[in-house]
């Protein structure tokens, strides 16, 4: 174990000089390459990333560097992003990587009722390297990942460490639509997936080991209408080198459609979707068995292009199916409204979000009403994910300030109640937590304040410092301690 950690630490330290070189060489802004529209905005914004309009995407196969073909002056790092293979067909090789280093402090990092608070310090490191071949009509993308954790007194969970994983390897066929600038595609192989708002399908950015799938995804454009079809099998995480199996039994499939309703000044999309799962574990209070569930939903999302105005994101879905012979009847409703204004190169965003995730109405009644969020981005409720999105009602006021020179400050508070007192609440992995008693009548879970400071001195380098706390309500027993998490994170992308 010690040799393994030393080896991974050495890999990480090799990239420290690159961090400082990037900080000094590339402080200037890079040209925005937003070729993915709302998809790029959603992915980066939800995960708290400051480089929405910068060079890199949090999902690296969305990066585009075609513009370097016409640049006369290209430095060493830009040459890594654009290595011509065949100039006549504009085929090029692109090499890149991501290094994330994270220091965490936790106080009472668990749901147990402890007589005295516990404290814990953690150091996480994740390294991802990728190689891509890009052509107008096809492409290949490969990415490896290594992740490790030190300072943890508890056994590592599967999402904490992986010696070496083939995280992504896929082939893509593309069909450009010259008249609209869009492109349809078929992507086959191991890949990350972020679909829609991220409330159902996300990449698990916060833990050390990100989520990927084996399968196929096709994006079809008909004029401005887009249909996203996918069939995936989630890649299981194994701790040793290159031992992640292919084609697991955990299935996810469906269709996600997007219809633009907007003009040049406003971006308004109507999104309709269906997603199905098979062979997933279900751990709610009624049943512990395989979950075969269908989700149908709609989302209306608006992004404003003016200096001030309202943005909104409205989403609702319904779930049905069966788990262990018990019928499923569950739902969720989410609203997120923001008012923003720009003054003197400063952007202010004042937001209010509200969510309802259904809970079970009655135990052992032959029907499960507990909502299953599938594979969500858990940062919706707070910077530190204390709960999963099941049996909850939340109200989340927030304020975000974007300053010049890549600085942002975000403050938010989530107030949480149980949606149904006959059901429990659930931890981020989806396991039930029974609180004070199994079926107590207290619904108030608590409030979760978060404050976050971000600084991106360049398109390649960013820092994040945040605090999140859970101040527990009367659902928890009287001697259960509040929880606190502080973290400092550095991101390097090249």
N, C-alpha and C positions, 0 to 999 in steps of 0.2 A: 504493500500500500504506500509506504513512504517513497519507494523508488518511482511509483506511478505519479505521485503528486509532484516530485522533484522534476520529472520529465515534462509534465504539463506546465509547471511553473516556468521552466526554461523556455518553452515555446512562447509563453506570454511575455517574458522579459525581452525576448528578441524583438518584440514590436514596440517596446518603450521608446527607443530612439526615433522610430517612425512617427510616434505621437508628437514629439516635440518638433521634429522637422516639419510636419504638416502644420503645426500651430504657427510657425514662423514663415513658411513659404507660401501658404495658401489662405491668408487672412482675407483676401479679396473675395467678393461674391462671385459665384459662377452663374452662367446662363441657366435660367429655369428651363427644364425639359419635362413639362407636364403633358405627357402624351396619353395619359390614362384617365384624365378628367376626374370625376368624383371618386373613382376607385383609389387614386393616389392620395387625395385629400383625406378620405376616411381612414386609410391604413395608418398614415403618419399621425393624424390628429388624435385618434383614439389612443395611441400608444405614447402620447405626450412628446412627440418628436418635433424639434424646431426647424427641421430642414424640409418643410412642406414644399417650398418653392426653390429648393436648392438642388444640388446635383444628384443626390442618392435617394433611393427609396428604401424603406425598411424591409421590403421584399425585393431582393436585389435583382431578380430576373426582370423587374419592371424598369430598371435603369436603361437609359438610351444615350449613346455617345456618337450618333451619326454626325452630329454637328462638328465634331473634331476633324472630319474629312476635309473641310474647307479651311481649317485654321493653318496659317503658315508657321506660327510659333507654337510648338507643343513641347512642354517640359517632360521630364522623366516620368512623372506620375501619370500624366495624360497619355503618354505612350503606352503605359500598361493597360489603359482603358480602350485604346484604339490601335491595334496591331494589324495592319492590312494583310489579308491573305490573298485576295483577288480584287485589285482596284477596279477593274472594269465592271464587276457585278457588286461592288461595294460590300464585299464579304470581309469581316474582320474578327479578330480574336480579342477578347476582353478578359483581363485578370483583375480580381479584386478580393477584398476581405473585410471582415468585421471583427473588432476586438472589443469586448465589453468587460469592464472590471467593476465589481460592485462590493461595497462594504456596508454591512447591515448591523444595526443594534436593535435587539428585541427585548421587550419586557413583558413577561407572561405570554410567551408566544405559543399559546395553546388555549383550548376551550375548557380545560379542567378547572374545577374549583379548588384552588391551592391555598393553604393557610398562609403562605408568604409568597411574595412575588419572586419570579425567576428572571434571570437576565442571561442574554446570549449574544455573542458577537460572531458574525459570519463574514467570510471572504469568498466571493464567487468570481470565477473567471470563465469566459466563453470565447472561443476562437473559431471563426468560420472563414474558410477560403473557397473561392469559386473561380471557375473558368467557363467562359461562354463563347460560342461561335455564333455570329449573327449574320444573317443574309436576308434579303428582301422576302424570300419565300420559305425559308426554313431556319432552324436554329437548334443548338444543343446547349444545355446548361447543366453543370455539375457543381455540387457544393459539398464539402466535408465539414464536420463539426466535432470539436472536442470541448468538454466542459468538466469543471471540477469544483469542489467546495472544500474549504478548510474552516476550522473553528466551530463546527457543529457538534454539539454534545449528543444529539439524537441521531439515530440511523438515517442515512441519506434516503430521501424518497426517489422514485424513478426519474423525476424531473430535475434532480439536482446535479447528476453526474453521468457522463458517458465518455469512456476513454477515447473512442473514435467512432464516428458514425458517418455513413454515406447518407447525408441528409437529403440531398436532392440529386436526381439524375433523370432528365427527361429530354425528349425530342419534340420539337414543335414545327408544325406546318402552318404557314401563314398565307392568307389571301387578302392583299391590300385592296381597299375600295378607293380608287383614285379620286372620285368625285367628292367624297366626304372626308377623306383623310383618315378614316377608320380602317381597322383590319379584323377580319375573322380569323380564327385559328383553331387548331386541334393540338392539344398538348397531351402527350402520353408518357407515363413514367412516374417516378417518385418526385413529389412537388409539394411546396407549401400552398395553402389556399386561404385567402381572405375574401369573403363574399358578402356583399351588402354592407350593413351597418357594423358587423362584427359581433352582434348580440347572439348569433348562432354559429358562425364559422369564422374562427380567428386563428392566429399562429402561435399563441402562448408565448408572448415576448417576455413577460416578466420573469418566469422561472429560467433556470440556466439552459435547459434543453428545450428547444422549440419543437413544434408539432409539424409533422409532414405526413403525406398520404401516398400510397401507391394507387394509380388509376389513370383516368382520362378526364379531360375537361375541354369542352368545345365552346367557343364564343362566336355566335353568329349574328351578323348585322344585316338587317333588311331596312334600307334607308337609315333612319335614325333609331329604329327599334332594335333592341339587343336581347338575345336569348343566351343564357349561360347554362349549359348542361354539364353535369358532372356525375361521375361514379368513382368513389374512393374507398380504399380500405386503409384505416389508420395504421401508421407504422408503430409497432410496439417499441418501447425504450428498453434497451439492455445495457448493463454497465460496462461490458468489456468491448474490446476493439472489433469493429465490423461484424457484430453479432446480431444486428437488427434484422429480424425475419422479413421476408417479402410476403405480401398478400395475406395479411391476417384476416380473421373472421369478422372483425369489427367494421361493418359496412355503413357508408353514408352516400346517399345518392339523391338527385333531384334536378330541378330547373329553377333558374332565377332570371326573370325578365325585367327589362328596364325600358320605359317609354318616356322620352323627353317631352315635357310640356312647356318648355321655356323659350324665351327669345334671347337676343344678344345681351340684354342687361341683367337677366335673372336666370339662374339654372334651377329648374324645377323638374324633378323626376318622379314618376310613379313606378314603383317596383312591386311585382307580384312574384310569389315563390312557393315552391313545394319542396320539402326535404323529408327523406325517409331514412330510418336507421334500422339495422338488424344486428342481433348478437351483441348488444350493449348491456353492460351490467346495470341493474336497477337496485338502488339501496334505499327506497323511501319506506315509510313506516308500514305500508300495507304489504310490500312484497320485496324479497331479495331474489331476483331472477333476471333472465334475459329480457331486454326491452326491445320490442318491435313497435316503433312509433312513427307516425306521420305528422308533419307540421305543415300547415298552409297559412300563408300570411301576406300582408300588404304593408308597404312603406311609402310614405310621401316625404321627400326631402328637398329642401330649398336652400340654395347658396346665393347670396346677394353679391353683386359686383360693384356696388356703390361705396362711398365713403362712410355711409351710415345706413342702418336698416335692420330688419329682422331676418334671422335664419331660423329654420325649424326642421325638426326631424320627428316624424310621427310614425309609429309602427305598432301593429297588432297581429297576433297569430293565434291559431287554435291547434291543439294536438289531440290525436286519437290513435287508437291501436290497442295493443294488449301487452301485458307483462305478467308472466307466470299464470296465464289464464284469467287475469283480471283486466277489465276494460279500462282504457285510458280516456279521460275527459278533462283536459287542462288548457290553460290559456295564459297569454301575457299581453299587456298594453303598456307602451312606453311613449312618452312625449318629452321632447327636448327643445326648448325655445330660447334663443339668444338674441339680445339686442346689442349691436356693435356700433362704434363710432371711431373715426380716425381723426386725431388732432396732432399737428406738428410731428408727423411720422410715428405717432404712438397709436396703437390699436387697443381699444378697450372692448371687452366682451363681458356682458352681464347675462348670466344664464339661469334658467330654472328647469330642472328635469324632474319628472315624476314617473314611477314605474309600479306596475302591479304584476306580480308573478304568483299564479294561483297555488294554493295549498290544498291538502286533502281535507274534505269536509267531514269525514267520519272514518275512523279506523275500522278495518275489517268489515267494510260494507260491500265488498265485491267490486268496488270501483276506485281507481286511483286518480285523484285530481291534482297531484303534485306536478308542477311544471318542470320539464327537463330542458335546460338551456343548451344542450348539446355541447358544442366546443366554443364557448364565448370568449371575448376579451373581458376578463374579470375587472379591469380597471374602470368600468363604467360607474361604479358606486363610490369608489375611493381609490387613492393612489396605491394603497395596500389592500389587496383583496381579502377581506375577513370572512365573507360569506359567498355562497353560490346563489344564483338567481332562482330560488325556489321558495315558495310560501313567504313572500315578502311584499310589503308596500313601502316605497321609499319616496322621499322628497329631497331634492338635491339642489340648493342654491349655490351659485358659483360666480367667481369673478376672475378674469384673466386679462393681464396687461402685457402686450407685446411692445418692447422698446427697441430703438435702433441698436445696431451692432450685435444682433442675435441674442437678446436678453428677454426672458419671459418670466412672469410671476403669476402663479395660479393659486387661488384660495377657494376651497369648496367644503361643504359640510353635507353629509347624508344623514337623514333621520329615518330610522327603520322600525317597522312594526311587522309582526306576523300577519299574513293575509287571513289565515284561519287558525284559531287557537286549538283546533283539533289536530293540527300537524305541528311538526318540529321545525327548526331551521337547519340549514345544511352548510357544511364547511366547503371551502373552495373545491376540493376533489369530489364533492357531491355526497359525502357521508353525513348521516343525520347526527345532530347534536341535540340532546334532550333537555338541556337547560336545568331548571330547578326541579321539575318533576316531569313525568312523561306527558301528561295531558293537562298542564296547569292553564289557568285562565288569563295569565298575564301576557299581553301582546307586545308591549314595548320592548324592542330589542336593544335600542340605544342610539347614540349619535356618533358619527365618524367625521371628525374634522381632519382636513388635509391642507398642507401648504407646500408649494413646490417652487423652486427656483431653478431656472435653466439658463445656460449660457452656451452659445455656439459661436466661438470666435472664428470659425471657418466652416466651409461645407464639409470638411473632413473630420472635425473634432467637436465634441460637445460634452458638457458636464451637467449633472443634475444632482440637486440636493433636495430631499423632501422629508416631511414628517407626516405620519398618519397615526391616529389613535382611535381606539374603540372604547367609548365610555358606556358601560353596559347598563341596560335598563332592567326593569323588574322581571323580565323573563328569566334572567340568570339568578342563581342563588346568591344570598347576601354576602358570602365570603369569597365569591368569584372576583378575581382582580381585573381591573381594566388592562387593556393591551396598548402597547406603544411600539412604533417602528420608525426608526430614522435610517436613512440610507444616503450614501454618496456614490454616484455612478459616473463612470467615464465611458464614452463611446468614441471609437475610432473607426472610420470607414474610408476605404480607398478603392 
